[in-house]
Amino acid sequence: MRDTNAFDPQTLRLFDEVARSGSFTAAAELLGYTQSAVSRRIAALERAAGGPLFERVARGVRLTPAGTALHRHAVAVLDRLERAGEELAAIHGGHGGTLRAGAFATANVDLMPYTLKRFLARHPGVELRMTEGLTARLMERLHAGALDVAVVSDYPAGLPAEGARLVPLREDRLFVALPAGHRLATESDVDLRDLAGESWIEAAPRGQPTLLVAAAAAAGFTPRGGLRVAEWSGKFGFVAAGFGVTLVPELAARAVPPDLVLKPLRGATPVRTVYAALPEVPLPAALELVEMLGQWEVCTTDSPT
């Protein structure tokens, strides 16, 4: 078995320079070696290669067939190492490499798309990979090293106390979506007590407290359950058809169709907190994205009446 310790990058660069210049002396001067040091390194490389790599000619040296074969591989290795160095510098500088981001569904309505558009315009060399999921699953993927940054929420199940860096981004208020012809559609805001008799379209996790139940309890009533619909466009469709009303996060305001109106709630408004979650040692690109996420402003809080 060959001793491949001599095939280190420094020796391969020396070998490449001797091959290109055809001279031990020229290579030594260019790389800052003595001629005797070049001779010793090439001799060690030849022993590792199992035979001569150069033959002496009138004005220097030239590659043997074995030397030609090794030189071809050496050039490829050195090129890959150079490219690796460039890629690592880009990753550590925040303007290259791959950024694996995740977010819950309503963050993908407005917050993530427009922030990522700005980020990629500034860093076109970064390759983006995007994942959507519930907060619990996103946190699992972050802890497993499968995500570099995730936009998550403390509702409904809260967030883990350790294992990630959590950066608060904003409080996400909840608004009520009403059909355009609803009796309260022209009001500037709505008292939750005025909706005590409505059916609510939602699909909250079973067995967990909801912001709606908590807010309704504070207003003195228990909300009447309606159809269980999880997907936002489905909720909007059933509300528009008159099956009930639903709460909509401010993050999803852009997605509300024109045949619905979105109204703020009077008094104590139900809110959830949105965070950016990062691993303990985050990528510079992820840190910059989080900074830009913190600069985002909501599209609208009120649909046209």
Backbone as CSV, one residue per row, in Angstrom:
resi,resn,N_x,N_y,N_z,CA_x,CA_y,CA_z,C_x,C_y,C_z
1,MET,0.841,-1.196,0.000,0.000,0.000,0.000,0.880,1.251,0.000
2,ARG,0.602,2.169,-0.900,1.396,3.385,-1.022,1.217,4.285,0.198
3,ASP,2.283,4.979,0.566,2.208,5.993,1.606,1.734,7.288,0.956
4,THR,0.471,7.627,1.222,-0.097,8.812,0.555,0.096,10.087,1.366
5,ASN,0.856,10.025,2.474,1.069,11.233,3.268,1.818,12.302,2.479
6,ALA,2.626,11.860,1.508,3.382,12.832,0.706,2.492,13.605,-0.257
7,PHE,1.246,13.121,-0.464,0.354,13.768,-1.423,-0.446,14.890,-0.745
8,ASP,0.225,15.684,0.060,-0.472,16.774,0.724,-0.566,17.958,-0.231
9,PRO,-1.514,18.879,-0.016,-1.712,19.981,-0.960,-0.469,20.825,-1.201
10,GLN,0.328,21.061,-0.166,1.525,21.883,-0.328,2.514,21.231,-1.294
11,THR,2.694,19.919,-1.122,3.605,19.204,-2.016,3.039,19.144,-3.431
12,LEU,1.730,18.959,-3.558,1.115,18.916,-4.889,1.240,20.263,-5.597
13,ARG,1.157,21.358,-4.847,1.350,22.680,-5.467,2.796,22.832,-5.939
14,LEU,3.738,22.353,-5.147,5.142,22.392,-5.543,5.363,21.536,-6.788
15,PHE,4.817,20.340,-6.795,4.917,19.440,-7.944,4.320,20.092,-9.191
16,ASP,3.178,20.734,-9.039,2.530,21.397,-10.179,3.399,22.517,-10.721
17,GLU,4.026,23.280,-9.840,4.844,24.400,-10.307,6.094,23.904,-11.013
18,VAL,6.711,22.822,-10.508,7.868,22.254,-11.198,7.455,21.762,-12.582
19,ALA,6.287,21.098,-12.649,5.804,20.582,-13.935,5.550,21.715,-14.920
20,ARG,4.990,22.814,-14.439,4.650,23.929,-15.335,5.911,24.679,-15.790
21,SER,6.838,24.907,-14.854,8.026,25.697,-15.195,9.131,24.863,-15.818
22,GLY,9.090,23.537,-15.569,10.151,22.669,-16.068,11.469,22.882,-15.350
23,SER,11.432,23.413,-14.130,12.679,23.738,-13.432,12.474,23.698,-11.936
24,PHE,13.374,22.966,-11.232,13.344,22.991,-9.776,13.693,24.388,-9.261
25,THR,14.659,25.022,-9.919,15.118,26.337,-9.482,14.007,27.376,-9.605
26,ALA,13.301,27.386,-10.744,12.227,28.362,-10.960,11.095,28.151,-9.954
27,ALA,10.742,26.892,-9.711,9.673,26.605,-8.750,10.087,27.048,-7.345
28,ALA,11.345,26.815,-6.988,11.828,27.204,-5.662,11.750,28.712,-5.488
29,GLU,12.159,29.475,-6.505,12.124,30.928,-6.411,10.691,31.449,-6.310
30,LEU,9.778,30.858,-7.082,8.393,31.332,-7.101,7.695,31.056,-5.769
31,LEU,7.969,29.888,-5.172,7.251,29.480,-3.969,8.015,29.764,-2.680
32,GLY,9.219,30.290,-2.785,9.967,30.649,-1.592,10.679,29.496,-0.916
33,TYR,11.054,28.470,-1.682,11.814,27.338,-1.146,13.274,27.474,-1.577
34,THR,14.136,26.726,-0.902,15.483,26.531,-1.439,15.412,25.405,-2.459
35,GLN,16.411,25.368,-3.372,16.402,24.313,-4.382,16.548,22.936,-3.736
36,SER,17.339,22.839,-2.662,17.525,21.549,-1.997,16.228,21.083,-1.342
37,ALA,15.433,22.030,-0.818,14.146,21.672,-0.217,13.188,21.142,-1.272
38,VAL,13.193,21.764,-2.464,12.350,21.277,-3.568,12.773,19.870,-3.951
39,SER,14.068,19.644,-4.057,14.561,18.314,-4.430,14.128,17.261,-3.405
40,ARG,14.220,17.602,-2.128,13.824,16.634,-1.086,12.325,16.332,-1.165
41,ARG,11.490,17.380,-1.366,10.038,17.156,-1.405,9.648,16.333,-2.619
42,ILE,10.281,16.606,-3.763,9.954,15.842,-4.967,10.440,14.399,-4.825
43,ALA,11.606,14.205,-4.194,12.113,12.846,-3.980,11.146,12.055,-3.095
44,ALA,10.610,12.693,-2.044,9.638,12.019,-1.171,8.359,11.702,-1.934
45,LEU,7.962,12.609,-2.824,6.762,12.379,-3.628,6.984,11.211,-4.589
46,GLU,8.158,11.127,-5.162,8.454,10.021,-6.081,8.461,8.681,-5.350
47,ARG,8.969,8.669,-4.116,8.935,7.424,-3.346,7.492,7.005,-3.078
48,ALA,6.649,7.985,-2.738,5.244,7.674,-2.493,4.546,7.231,-3.767
49,ALA,4.981,7.787,-4.912,4.351,7.451,-6.192,4.871,6.134,-6.752
50,GLY,5.973,5.649,-6.214,6.501,4.364,-6.650,7.479,4.431,-7.799
51,GLY,7.947,5.623,-8.160,8.914,5.731,-9.250,9.119,7.162,-9.672
52,PRO,10.015,7.392,-10.645,10.344,8.750,-11.080,9.141,9.484,-11.668
53,LEU,9.065,10.779,-11.352,8.016,11.634,-11.908,8.589,12.637,-12.901
54,PHE,9.893,12.871,-12.828,10.552,13.790,-13.753,11.783,13.102,-14.336
55,GLU,12.140,13.525,-15.554,13.416,13.139,-16.132,14.167,14.410,-16.492
56,ARG,15.486,14.361,-16.334,16.294,15.538,-16.591,16.523,15.695,-18.086
57,VAL,16.402,16.939,-18.535,16.671,17.275,-19.935,17.672,18.423,-19.931
58,ALA,18.030,18.896,-21.115,19.114,19.873,-21.225,18.866,21.130,-20.409
59,ARG,17.642,21.626,-20.393,17.382,22.902,-19.713,16.435,22.760,-18.534
60,GLY,16.449,21.629,-17.872,15.587,21.471,-16.707,15.069,20.055,-16.584
61,VAL,13.756,19.924,-16.322,13.139,18.613,-16.172,11.824,18.590,-16.936
62,ARG,11.362,17.353,-17.245,10.042,17.204,-17.827,9.390,15.967,-17.208
63,LEU,8.092,15.917,-17.290,7.343,14.837,-16.662,7.574,13.511,-17.364
64,THR,7.686,12.469,-16.563,7.660,11.107,-17.103,6.197,10.745,-17.353
65,PRO,5.905,9.600,-17.973,4.500,9.179,-18.116,3.779,9.091,-16.776
66,ALA,4.457,8.571,-15.748,3.849,8.518,-14.415,3.617,9.928,-13.870
67,GLY,4.606,10.813,-14.120,4.456,12.196,-13.681,3.286,12.883,-14.355
68,THR,3.102,12.604,-15.661,1.978,13.190,-16.397,0.648,12.739,-15.799
69,ALA,0.572,11.442,-15.464,-0.660,10.922,-14.864,-0.929,11.578,-13.511
70,LEU,0.122,11.657,-12.675,-0.071,12.266,-11.360,-0.391,13.745,-11.482
71,HIS,0.210,14.410,-12.447,-0.033,15.846,-12.603,-1.494,16.112,-12.952
72,ARG,-2.065,15.256,-13.774,-3.466,15.423,-14.138,-4.352,15.371,-12.886
73,HIS,-4.063,14.417,-12.010,-4.839,14.307,-10.771,-4.531,15.453,-9.820
74,ALA,-3.266,15.863,-9.767,-2.875,16.950,-8.865,-3.590,18.245,-9.229
75,VAL,-3.671,18.526,-10.518,-4.366,19.735,-10.979,-5.833,19.690,-10.568
76,ALA,-6.461,18.519,-10.725,-7.872,18.385,-10.351,-8.062,18.579,-8.851
77,VAL,-7.161,17.980,-8.047,-7.259,18.111,-6.590,-7.071,19.564,-6.178
78,LEU,-6.060,20.226,-6.723,-5.801,21.613,-6.359,-6.953,22.522,-6.765
79,ASP,-7.545,22.226,-7.918,-8.695,23.017,-8.368,-9.874,22.847,-7.417
80,ARG,-10.131,21.593,-6.996,-11.233,21.350,-6.075,-10.990,22.028,-4.723
81,LEU,-9.747,21.995,-4.267,-9.434,22.646,-3.002,-9.613,24.164,-3.096
82,GLU,-9.234,24.724,-4.225,-9.418,26.162,-4.410,-10.897,26.518,-4.415
83,ARG,-11.684,25.704,-5.123,-13.127,25.944,-5.165,-13.746,25.770,-3.782
84,ALA,-13.248,24.774,-3.031,-13.751,24.569,-1.673,-13.453,25.787,-0.803
85,GLY,-12.247,26.322,-0.938,-11.891,27.508,-0.170,-12.772,28.691,-0.510
86,GLU,-13.064,28.870,-1.801,-13.933,29.959,-2.222,-15.341,29.781,-1.673
87,GLU,-15.849,28.531,-1.728,-17.198,28.265,-1.230,-17.280,28.482,0.276
88,LEU,-16.264,28.024,1.015,-16.255,28.227,2.467,-16.191,29.713,2.807
89,ALA,-15.394,30.457,2.058,-15.305,31.898,2.305,-16.660,32.557,2.050
90,ALA,-17.373,32.100,1.005,-18.688,32.650,0.699,-19.692,32.321,1.799
91,ILE,-19.636,31.080,2.297,-20.553,30.677,3.370,-20.283,31.496,4.631
92,HIS,-19.005,31.581,5.026,-18.663,32.323,6.234,-18.867,33.825,6.051
93,GLY,-18.845,34.279,4.808,-19.108,35.689,4.547,-20.573,36.001,4.373
94,GLY,-21.419,34.958,4.297,-22.860,35.145,4.191,-23.367,35.413,2.798
95,HIS,-22.526,35.259,1.768,-22.978,35.571,0.408,-22.857,34.378,-0.536
96,GLY,-22.802,33.173,0.017,-22.738,31.980,-0.831,-23.191,30.770,-0.056
97,GLY,-23.139,29.615,-0.706,-23.555,28.385,-0.069,-25.058,28.205,-0.110
98,THR,-25.561,27.282,0.700,-26.981,26.952,0.748,-27.571,27.426,2.069
99,LEU,-28.740,28.051,1.996,-29.469,28.472,3.192,-30.764,27.676,3.252
100,ARG,-30.911,26.876,4.313,-32.098,26.031,4.485,-33.033,26.711,5.484
101,ALA,-34.142,27.228,4.969,-35.069,27.990,5.793,-36.394,27.245,5.912
102,GLY,-37.077,27.478,7.020,-38.393,26.891,7.234,-39.328,27.919,7.847
103,ALA,-40.642,27.722,7.666,-41.624,28.641,8.234,-42.970,27.947,8.328
104,PHE,-43.796,28.416,9.253,-45.164,27.909,9.311,-45.990,28.565,8.212
105,ALA,-47.186,28.025,7.944,-47.917,28.347,6.715,-48.211,29.835,6.552
106,THR,-48.762,30.492,7.572,-49.149,31.877,7.373,-47.957,32.815,7.229
107,ALA,-46.785,32.415,7.738,-45.586,33.224,7.518,-45.181,33.201,6.056
108,ASN,-45.650,32.186,5.320,-45.322,32.078,3.898,-46.286,32.853,3.004
109,VAL,-47.254,33.542,3.598,-48.147,34.376,2.795,-47.441,35.648,2.359
110,ASP,-46.754,36.279,3.274,-46.188,37.597,3.005,-44.785,37.754,3.585
111,LEU,-44.637,37.407,4.852,-43.368,37.637,5.574,-42.183,36.988,4.883
112,MET,-42.244,35.685,4.645,-41.099,34.985,4.061,-40.865,35.327,2.596
113,PRO,-41.901,35.292,1.736,-41.624,35.557,0.309,-40.969,36.905,0.050
114,TYR,-41.473,37.952,0.667,-40.954,39.275,0.349,-39.618,39.553,1.034
115,THR,-39.422,38.953,2.213,-38.115,39.105,2.853,-37.058,38.322,2.091
116,LEU,-37.394,37.106,1.675,-36.433,36.303,0.919,-36.125,36.939,-0.440
117,LYS,-37.105,37.593,-1.027,-36.852,38.291,-2.297,-35.792,39.368,-2.107
118,ARG,-35.911,40.136,-1.027,-34.910,41.169,-0.735,-33.555,40.547,-0.433
119,PHE,-33.577,39.474,0.356,-32.318,38.823,0.741,-31.578,38.281,-0.484
120,LEU,-32.287,37.592,-1.372,-31.637,36.993,-2.534,-31.212,38.043,-3.555
121,ALA,-31.900,39.185,-3.579,-31.454,40.279,-4.453,-30.104,40.810,-3.974
122,ARG,-29.893,40.781,-2.662,-28.619,41.241,-2.089,-27.546,40.160,-2.186
123,HIS,-27.970,38.884,-2.133,-27.024,37.767,-2.139,-27.440,36.721,-3.187
124,PRO,-27.289,37.046,-4.455,-27.721,36.100,-5.503,-26.932,34.800,-5.513
125,GLY,-25.771,34.767,-4.849,-24.970,33.547,-4.824,-25.438,32.522,-3.815
126,VAL,-26.400,32.887,-2.967,-26.918,31.956,-1.962,-28.012,31.095,-2.595
127,GLU,-27.902,29.787,-2.406,-28.949,28.867,-2.873,-29.942,28.656,-1.742
128,LEU,-31.223,28.891,-2.017,-32.266,28.789,-0.999,-32.982,27.448,-1.091
129,ARG,-33.179,26.808,0.062,-34.045,25.642,0.178,-35.093,25.957,1.235
130,MET,-36.372,25.802,0.863,-37.468,26.251,1.712,-38.328,25.076,2.156
131,THR,-38.696,25.056,3.440,-39.547,24.023,4.013,-40.709,24.678,4.753
132,GLU,-41.924,24.135,4.570,-43.080,24.601,5.329,-43.509,23.517,6.301
133,GLY,-43.938,23.926,7.490,-44.390,22.942,8.463,-44.901,23.601,9.721
134,LEU,-45.459,22.781,10.614,-45.883,23.273,11.912,-44.652,23.604,12.765
135,THR,-44.837,24.498,13.725,-43.717,24.946,14.551,-42.973,23.782,15.194
136,ALA,-43.710,22.814,15.759,-43.046,21.698,16.450,-42.130,20.937,15.504
137,ARG,-42.594,20.687,14.282,-41.781,19.953,13.306,-40.586,20.784,12.854
138,LEU,-40.775,22.075,12.678,-39.667,22.933,12.269,-38.585,22.964,13.340
139,MET,-38.980,23.010,14.603,-38.005,23.011,15.683,-37.253,21.677,15.734
140,GLU,-37.953,20.582,15.466,-37.281,19.280,15.412,-36.218,19.270,14.323
141,ARG,-36.557,19.811,13.155,-35.614,19.826,12.034,-34.437,20.755,12.335
142,LEU,-34.699,21.855,13.024,-33.614,22.765,13.397,-32.662,22.072,14.357
143,HIS,-33.199,21.387,15.358,-32.354,20.691,16.335,-31.562,19.565,15.679
144,ALA,-32.138,18.946,14.630,-31.470,17.846,13.937,-30.419,18.331,12.947
145,GLY,-30.298,19.649,12.766,-29.324,20.196,11.824,-29.810,20.235,10.399
146,ALA,-31.127,20.038,10.178,-31.673,20.028,8.819,-32.139,21.403,8.366
147,LEU,-32.193,22.393,9.279,-32.558,23.757,8.933,-31.528,24.712,9.513
148,ASP,-31.295,25.818,8.809,-30.379,26.857,9.287,-31.127,27.980,10.001
149,VAL,-32.416,28.132,9.686,-33.242,29.163,10.316,-34.693,28.755,10.130
150,ALA,-35.532,29.077,11.128,-36.948,28.751,11.031,-37.773,29.877,11.634
151,VAL,-38.875,30.218,10.979,-39.836,31.172,11.528,-40.924,30.361,12.216
152,VAL,-41.070,30.569,13.521,-41.953,29.738,14.338,-42.817,30.636,15.223
153,SER,-43.798,30.017,15.890,-44.721,30.753,16.741,-44.883,30.040,18.075
154,ASP,-45.197,30.800,19.120,-45.440,30.201,20.425,-46.867,29.690,20.587
155,TYR,-47.669,29.791,19.513,-49.054,29.319,19.577,-49.262,28.172,18.600
156,PRO,-49.926,27.088,18.996,-50.631,26.903,20.261,-49.829,26.165,21.326
157,ALA,-48.692,25.576,20.977,-48.034,24.644,21.914,-46.825,25.231,22.620
158,GLY,-46.518,26.511,22.417,-45.340,27.086,23.049,-44.068,26.683,22.316
159,LEU,-42.938,27.096,22.864,-41.650,26.820,22.253,-40.714,26.205,23.287
160,PRO,-39.746,25.386,22.830,-38.794,24.799,23.777,-37.947,25.878,24.426
161,ALA,-37.579,25.633,25.688,-36.832,26.639,26.441,-35.351,26.637,26.103
162,GLU,-34.846,25.593,25.465,-33.417,25.530,25.179,-33.187,24.767,23.878
163,GLY,-31.936,24.784,23.426,-31.586,24.051,22.211,-31.593,24.886,20.963
164,ALA,-31.998,26.164,21.072,-32.002,27.047,19.911,-31.960,28.492,20.383
165,ARG,-31.491,29.348,19.502,-31.536,30.785,19.762,-32.849,31.313,19.204
166,LEU,-33.649,31.963,20.035,-34.944,32.494,19.620,-34.883,34.012,19.575
167,VAL,-35.197,34.570,18.413,-35.187,36.020,18.228,-36.626,36.481,18.006
168,PRO,-37.213,37.243,18.916,-38.586,37.722,18.703,-38.653,38.633,17.477
169,LEU,-39.615,38.383,16.605,-39.780,39.186,15.398,-40.924,40.187,15.520
170,ARG,-42.075,39.715,16.019,-43.235,40.588,16.104,-44.357,39.870,16.837
171,GLU,-45.330,40.640,17.303,-46.582,40.077,17.780,-47.542,40.043,16.599
172,ASP,-48.139,38.895,16.402,-49.055,38.689,15.276,-50.479,38.737,15.811
173,ARG,-51.160,39.849,15.568,-52.527,40.003,16.060,-53.489,39.150,15.239
174,LEU,-54.579,38.757,15.885,-55.620,38.013,15.187,-56.792,38.944,14.890
175,PHE,-57.284,38.885,13.658,-58.425,39.654,13.208,-59.557,38.701,12.876
176,VAL,-60.752,39.237,12.757,-61.885,38.396,12.401,-62.222,38.624,10.930
177,ALA,-62.400,37.526,10.204,-62.801,37.582,8.797,-64.304,37.379,8.710
178,LEU,-64.980,38.325,8.048,-66.432,38.299,7.902,-66.807,38.290,6.431
179,PRO,-67.974,37.721,6.080,-68.451,37.874,4.700,-68.693,39.350,4.394
180,ALA,-68.539,39.737,3.138,-68.682,41.150,2.775,-70.055,41.699,3.133
181,GLY,-71.088,40.865,3.146,-72.430,41.325,3.474,-72.811,41.189,4.935
182,HIS,-71.868,40.887,5.790,-72.144,40.680,7.209,-72.621,41.992,7.845
183,ARG,-73.475,41.875,8.866,-74.025,43.048,9.533,-72.963,43.952,10.157
184,LEU,-71.776,43.398,10.448,-70.704,44.188,11.069,-69.605,44.562,10.075
185,ALA,-69.835,44.289,8.796,-68.770,44.462,7.796,-68.358,45.912,7.605
186,THR,-69.235,46.842,7.932,-68.884,48.254,7.719,-68.307,48.910,8.976
187,GLU,-68.223,48.170,10.077,-67.666,48.732,11.303,-66.145,48.876,11.179
188,SER,-65.586,49.857,11.900,-64.127,50.026,11.861,-63.427,48.948,12.666
189,ASP,-64.066,48.488,13.721,-63.566,47.360,14.489,-64.770,46.629,15.076
190,VAL,-64.538,45.477,15.666,-65.635,44.616,16.096,-65.402,44.197,17.536
191,ASP,-66.459,44.261,18.346,-66.409,43.734,19.702,-66.687,42.236,19.625
192,LEU,-65.815,41.441,20.227,-65.966,39.999,20.138,-67.314,39.540,20.688
193,ARG,-67.879,40.288,21.643,-69.171,39.909,22.202,-70.288,39.985,21.173
194,ASP,-70.111,40.826,20.161,-71.122,40.923,19.104,-71.117,39.706,18.191
195,LEU,-70.110,38.826,18.356,-70.012,37.612,17.536,-70.322,36.366,18.357
196,ALA,-70.915,36.567,19.535,-71.165,35.435,20.432,-72.074,34.388,19.803
197,GLY,-72.976,34.790,18.934,-73.903,33.839,18.325,-73.422,33.235,17.025
198,GLU,-72.222,33.596,16.573,-71.709,33.104,15.289,-71.124,31.695,15.413
199,SER,-71.149,30.973,14.300,-70.389,29.720,14.203,-68.969,30.063,13.777
200,TRP,-67.996,29.368,14.355,-66.585,29.662,14.080,-65.980,28.555,13.241
201,ILE,-65.357,28.949,12.145,-64.680,28.010,11.253,-63.227,27.926,11.691
202,GLU,-62.821,26.789,12.213,-61.442,26.637,12.649,-61.109,25.153,12.752
203,ALA,-59.881,24.853,13.031,-59.433,23.464,13.219,-58.266,23.473,14.190
204,ALA,-58.486,24.002,15.369,-57.430,24.056,16.385,-57.086,22.649,16.841
205,PRO,-55.856,22.424,17.267,-55.478,21.098,17.767,-56.373,20.671,18.920
206,ARG,-56.848,19.458,18.868,-57.750,18.963,19.902,-57.015,18.874,21.248
207,GLY,-57.724,19.262,22.301,-57.161,19.146,23.641,-56.235,20.267,24.035
208,GLN,-56.051,21.276,23.140,-55.164,22.392,23.477,-55.975,23.680,23.537
209,PRO,-55.641,24.580,24.469,-56.360,25.862,24.546,-56.106,26.683,23.294
210,THR,-57.093,27.462,22.921,-56.942,28.295,21.733,-57.095,29.757,22.120
211,LEU,-56.559,30.627,21.301,-56.700,32.057,21.540,-58.156,32.477,21.446
212,LEU,-58.905,31.837,20.532,-60.326,32.154,20.412,-61.068,31.835,21.702
213,VAL,-60.871,30.632,22.241,-61.563,30.226,23.468,-61.191,31.149,24.618
214,ALA,-59.902,31.485,24.727,-59.459,32.363,25.811,-60.057,33.757,25.670
215,ALA,-60.050,34.302,24.454,-60.594,35.640,24.233,-62.104,35.659,24.447
216,ALA,-62.783,34.611,23.987,-64.238,34.542,24.172,-64.589,34.422,25.643
217,ALA,-63.807,33.632,26.384,-64.056,33.496,27.819,-63.915,34.847,28.513
218,ALA,-62.899,35.615,28.105,-62.725,36.944,28.696,-63.883,37.865,28.349
219,ALA,-64.517,37.607,27.181,-65.662,38.409,26.745,-66.972,37.878,27.304
220,GLY,-66.936,36.749,28.021,-68.117,36.250,28.694,-68.945,35.246,27.937
221,PHE,-68.398,34.543,26.943,-69.165,33.530,26.236,-68.254,32.401,25.771
222,THR,-68.859,31.311,25.387,-68.146,30.168,24.821,-68.425,30.124,23.332
223,PRO,-67.385,30.160,22.476,-67.635,30.186,21.027,-68.315,28.908,20.544
224,ARG,-69.234,29.071,19.619,-69.950,27.932,19.060,-69.143,27.347,17.902
225,GLY,-68.826,26.079,18.020,-68.045,25.433,16.978,-68.836,25.271,15.695
226,GLY,-68.164,25.439,14.598,-68.786,25.234,13.300,-68.075,24.121,12.556
227,LEU,-67.764,24.338,11.309,-67.055,23.346,10.511,-65.574,23.356,10.877
228,ARG,-64.964,22.179,10.922,-63.536,22.070,11.172,-62.812,22.109,9.828
229,VAL,-62.153,23.213,9.558,-61.419,23.408,8.310,-60.044,23.943,8.672
230,ALA,-58.989,23.277,8.211,-57.636,23.661,8.597,-56.974,24.596,7.592
231,GLU,-57.186,24.377,6.319,-56.454,25.107,5.276,-57.093,26.484,5.080
232,TRP,-56.219,27.515,4.944,-56.729,28.882,4.972,-57.666,29.207,3.827
233,SER,-57.361,28.808,2.628,-58.259,29.118,1.515,-59.607,28.445,1.704
234,GLY,-59.609,27.263,2.341,-60.868,26.594,2.651,-61.670,27.370,3.677
235,LYS,-61.015,27.855,4.730,-61.707,28.682,5.718,-62.359,29.894,5.055
236,PHE,-61.584,30.556,4.206,-62.108,31.748,3.550,-63.331,31.411,2.690
237,GLY,-63.282,30.257,2.012,-64.405,29.860,1.175,-65.667,29.643,1.984
238,PHE,-65.554,28.983,3.136,-66.731,28.718,3.953,-67.267,29.999,4.606
239,VAL,-66.362,30.900,4.990,-66.815,32.179,5.534,-67.556,32.968,4.459
240,ALA,-66.999,33.017,3.264,-67.650,33.753,2.174,-69.025,33.185,1.853
241,ALA,-69.180,31.877,2.031,-70.461,31.235,1.739,-71.454,31.376,2.879
242,GLY,-71.049,32.003,3.987,-71.971,32.265,5.075,-72.066,31.195,6.129
243,PHE,-71.091,30.282,6.186,-71.144,29.210,7.181,-70.650,29.653,8.556
244,GLY,-70.054,30.816,8.644,-69.549,31.284,9.921,-68.474,32.330,9.726
245,VAL,-67.716,32.580,10.779,-66.614,33.543,10.742,-65.366,32.826,11.216
246,THR,-64.214,33.473,11.057,-62.968,32.849,11.500,-61.976,33.913,11.912
247,LEU,-61.036,33.523,12.760,-59.939,34.409,13.115,-58.798,34.229,12.115
248,VAL,-58.192,35.347,11.736,-57.116,35.333,10.743,-55.909,36.071,11.310
249,PRO,-54.723,35.452,11.307,-53.526,36.178,11.756,-53.212,37.350,10.824
250,GLU,-52.677,38.395,11.386,-52.295,39.557,10.583,-51.297,39.167,9.492
251,LEU,-50.464,38.162,9.768,-49.503,37.702,8.759,-50.189,37.233,7.487
252,ALA,-51.440,36.762,7.609,-52.144,36.216,6.446,-53.043,37.244,5.775
253,ALA,-52.945,38.526,6.151,-53.849,39.542,5.630,-53.852,39.609,4.105
254,ARG,-52.679,39.450,3.488,-52.588,39.559,2.033,-53.423,38.483,1.332
255,ALA,-53.629,37.343,2.004,-54.319,36.228,1.364,-55.843,36.322,1.447
256,VAL,-56.364,37.293,2.203,-57.817,37.391,2.354,-58.443,37.823,1.037
257,PRO,-59.410,37.056,0.496,-60.004,37.388,-0.803,-60.907,38.614,-0.712
258,PRO,-61.226,39.236,-1.844,-61.986,40.500,-1.821,-63.434,40.348,-1.381
259,ASP,-63.995,39.129,-1.355,-65.379,38.972,-0.913,-65.481,38.777,0.608
260,LEU,-64.365,38.958,1.319,-64.353,38.965,2.774,-63.827,40.315,3.247
261,VAL,-64.145,40.646,4.494,-63.547,41.830,5.125,-62.819,41.364,6.376
262,LEU,-61.732,42.021,6.658,-60.895,41.671,7.807,-60.976,42.823,8.796
263,LYS,-61.436,42.528,10.023,-61.679,43.588,10.997,-60.874,43.355,12.275
264,PRO,-60.262,44.411,12.821,-59.600,44.272,14.126,-60.636,44.113,15.226
265,LEU,-60.231,43.459,16.293,-61.112,43.249,17.432,-60.917,44.365,18.443
266,ARG,-62.006,44.846,18.991,-61.963,45.922,19.963,-61.479,45.390,21.309
267,GLY,-60.701,46.184,22.007,-60.256,45.784,23.335,-59.025,44.907,23.283
268,ALA,-58.991,43.898,24.165,-57.828,43.006,24.253,-57.808,42.074,23.051
269,THR,-56.879,42.327,22.141,-56.797,41.548,20.911,-55.968,40.288,21.129
270,PRO,-56.479,39.120,20.723,-55.660,37.900,20.823,-54.401,38.028,19.961
271,VAL,-53.255,37.656,20.510,-51.996,37.745,19.771,-51.169,36.481,19.999
272,ARG,-50.305,36.215,19.057,-49.271,35.199,19.221,-47.947,35.875,18.894
273,THR,-46.865,35.337,19.402,-45.551,35.916,19.132,-44.819,35.070,18.101
274,VAL,-44.258,35.744,17.126,-43.515,35.084,16.052,-42.024,35.261,16.312
275,TYR,-41.289,34.175,16.172,-39.850,34.169,16.441,-39.090,33.647,15.226
276,ALA,-37.836,34.037,15.137,-36.876,33.347,14.275,-36.055,32.443,15.166
277,ALA,-35.974,31.174,14.800,-35.190,30.200,15.569,-33.912,29.887,14.804
278,LEU,-32.798,29.889,15.531,-31.480,29.651,14.948,-30.758,28.580,15.757
279,PRO,-29.864,27.825,15.111,-29.004,26.926,15.895,-28.052,27.728,16.759
280,GLU,-27.415,27.054,17.697,-26.516,27.743,18.621,-25.366,28.444,17.893
281,VAL,-24.900,27.849,16.781,-23.849,28.482,15.970,-24.451,28.753,14.590
282,PRO,-25.064,29.908,14.394,-25.776,30.174,13.138,-24.862,30.608,12.007
283,LEU,-25.330,30.384,10.785,-24.625,30.877,9.607,-24.793,32.391,9.501
284,PRO,-23.773,33.096,8.993,-23.929,34.540,8.785,-25.129,34.877,7.897
285,ALA,-25.379,34.048,6.864,-26.529,34.312,5.998,-27.832,34.213,6.776
286,ALA,-27.924,33.262,7.695,-29.132,33.123,8.501,-29.312,34.327,9.419
287,LEU,-28.225,34.813,9.996,-28.306,35.986,10.864,-28.782,37.209,10.088
288,GLU,-28.289,37.365,8.870,-28.711,38.523,8.072,-30.177,38.396,7.685
289,LEU,-30.611,37.177,7.353,-32.022,36.977,7.022,-32.905,37.330,8.213
290,VAL,-32.504,36.929,9.407,-33.292,37.242,10.600,-33.380,38.747,10.802
291,GLU,-32.277,39.440,10.581,-32.302,40.901,10.694,-33.304,41.504,9.713
292,MET,-33.344,40.980,8.496,-34.270,41.494,7.497,-35.716,41.120,7.832
293,LEU,-35.919,39.946,8.407,-37.264,39.564,8.839,-37.795,40.537,9.883
294,GLY,-36.906,41.012,10.745,-37.313,41.959,11.768,-37.684,43.325,11.212
295,GLN,-37.305,43.614,9.968,-37.614,44.899,9.334,-38.911,44.864,8.543
296,TRP,-39.510,43.677,8.410,-40.708,43.519,7.578,-41.904,44.221,8.196
297,GLU,-42.742,44.808,7.355,-43.972,45.455,7.821,-45.160,44.764,7.175
298,VAL,-46.214,44.591,7.959,-47.400,43.887,7.459,-47.999,44.614,6.276
299,CYS,-48.560,43.831,5.351,-49.138,44.408,4.128,-50.341,45.277,4.457
300,THR,-51.309,44.737,5.189,-52.548,45.467,5.497,-53.205,44.809,6.692
301,THR,-54.004,45.551,7.397,-54.783,44.969,8.484,-56.275,45.106,8.260
302,ASP,-56.672,45.609,7.127,-58.093,45.822,6.895,-58.396,45.683,5.425
303,SER,-59.215,44.717,5.056,-59.622,44.564,3.672,-60.620,45.660,3.319
304,PRO,-60.709,46.020,2.026,-61.673,47.052,1.628,-63.095,46.634,2.007
305,THR,-63.885,47.589,2.434,-65.280,47.284,2.767,-66.160,47.581,1.574
